[in-house]
Amino acid sequence: MSVANLETASADRLAPVLHAALHRLGHLGREGAVALARLVEDDDADFDEAAAWIADVASGALRE
């Protein structure tokens, strides 16, 4: 999937891309976290909501 398609990607198409990106950021550790933090605005409600959902997935609180 190209970056140009992110705005219209379905959840089923986007999830594997996000999963791979999160794995890579995890491998990069703090360096990856700092790179992501540079992109996030303080008042980015969409990012905050996505981060909350990812936290639910990481804790095992979200299942089908």
C-alpha positions in Angstrom: 0.0 0.0 0.0 1.3 3.4 -0.8 1.2 6.4 1.5 -1.2 8.1 -1.0 -3.8 5.4 -0.2 -3.7 5.8 3.6 -6.6 8.4 3.7 -9.0 6.0 2.0 -7.7 2.6 3.2 -10.1 0.3 4.9 -9.3 -1.1 8.4 -8.5 -4.5 7.0 -6.0 -3.0 4.6 -4.5 -0.5 7.0 -4.1 -2.8 10.1 -1.3 -5.0 8.6 0.7 -1.8 7.6 0.3 -0.3 11.1 1.2 -3.6 12.7 4.4 -3.8 10.7 5.3 -0.2 11.4 4.7 -0.6 15.2 6.9 -3.7 15.2 9.7 -1.7 13.4 9.3 1.2 15.8 9.5 -1.3 18.7 12.8 -2.6 17.3 14.1 1.0 17.1 13.1 1.6 20.7 13.5 5.2 22.0 14.8 6.4 18.6 11.5 5.2 17.0 9.4 6.7 19.8 11.1 10.1 19.5 10.7 10.1 15.7 7.0 9.5 16.1 6.7 12.1 18.9 8.1 14.7 16.5 5.1 14.1 14.2 2.4 14.3 16.9 0.7 17.6 17.7 -0.3 18.3 21.3 -4.0 18.6 20.4 -4.2 15.8 17.9 -7.5 14.1 19.0 -7.4 11.5 16.2 -3.9 10.4 17.3 -5.0 10.3 21.0 -8.0 8.1 20.1 -5.9 5.8 18.0 -3.3 5.5 20.8 -6.0 4.6 23.2 -7.3 1.8 20.9 -3.7 0.5 20.5 -3.3 0.5 24.3 -6.4 -1.6 24.5 -5.1 -4.0 21.9 -1.7 -4.2 23.7 -3.3 -4.9 27.0 -5.5 -7.7 25.6 -8.7 -5.7 26.4 -9.9 -5.7 22.8 -10.9 -8.8 21.0 -13.4 -9.5 18.2 
